[in-house]
């Protein structure tokens, strides 16, 4: 039991994303949305990048309101960088 508690505490600390920003490309796609939701659930902020931001504004706003985060979104096509 004690070893499981230590492992749980380690993983919780490892996944605590407070005061950290993560850049997610393709944020409007299926996996991108899964990633930004997981980041928000772990107290993290993200910068969502996608070449098609339709619907992304609503998703980011909803996650910010639900989890108290300060994430941002931008239109960006990384193939042009």
C-alpha positions in Angstrom: 0.0 0.0 0.0 2.8 2.4 0.9 4.6 1.9 -2.4 1.4 2.7 -4.3 0.9 5.9 -2.4 4.5 7.0 -3.1 4.0 6.2 -6.8 0.7 8.1 -6.9 2.2 11.2 -5.2 5.1 11.1 -7.7 2.7 10.9 -10.7 0.5 13.7 -9.3 3.6 15.9 -8.9 4.9 14.9 -12.3 1.6 15.8 -13.9 1.0 19.1 -12.0 1.2 21.7 -14.7 0.5 24.8 -12.7 2.4 27.8 -13.9 3.5 26.0 -17.0 2.5 26.5 -20.7 2.4 23.8 -23.3 2.3 24.4 -27.0 -0.1 22.1 -28.9 -0.1 22.1 -32.7 -3.0 20.7 -34.5 -5.1 21.6 -31.5 -8.4 21.7 -33.4 -8.0 18.0 -34.4 -9.1 15.0 -32.4 -5.8 14.3 -30.7 -5.1 18.0 -30.2 -8.4 18.4 -28.4 -7.7 15.4 -26.2 -4.3 16.9 -25.3 -5.6 20.4 -24.4 -8.4 18.9 -22.3 -5.8 16.7 -20.4 -3.5 19.7 -19.9 -6.4 21.8 -18.5 -7.5 19.0 -16.2 -4.0 19.0 -14.7 -4.0 22.7 -14.0 -1.9 23.6 -17.0 -2.2 26.3 -19.6 -1.6 25.8 -23.3 -1.1 27.7 -26.4 -3.3 26.0 -29.1 -2.1 26.4 -32.7 -4.1 25.3 -35.7 -4.5 26.5 -39.3 -8.3 26.1 -38.9 -9.5 27.7 -35.7 -13.3 27.3 -36.3 -14.6 25.9 -33.0 -11.3 26.2 -31.3 -12.2 29.6 -29.7 -15.3 28.0 -28.0 -13.3 25.0 -26.8 -10.5 27.1 -25.3 -13.0 29.5 -23.7 -15.0 26.6 -22.2 -11.8 24.9 -20.8 -10.6 28.2 -19.3 -13.9 28.8 -17.6 -14.2 25.2 -16.3 -10.7 24.8 -15.0 -9.7 28.4 -14.2 -6.8 28.3 -16.7 -5.5 31.1 -18.9 -4.9 29.3 -22.2 -4.7 31.0 -25.6 -5.3 30.0 -29.2 -3.8 31.3 -32.5 -4.2 30.6 -36.1 -0.9 29.1 -37.4 0.1 26.8 -40.2 3.4 25.2 -39.0 4.2 23.9 -42.4 4.8 27.5 -43.5 7.4 28.2 -40.8 
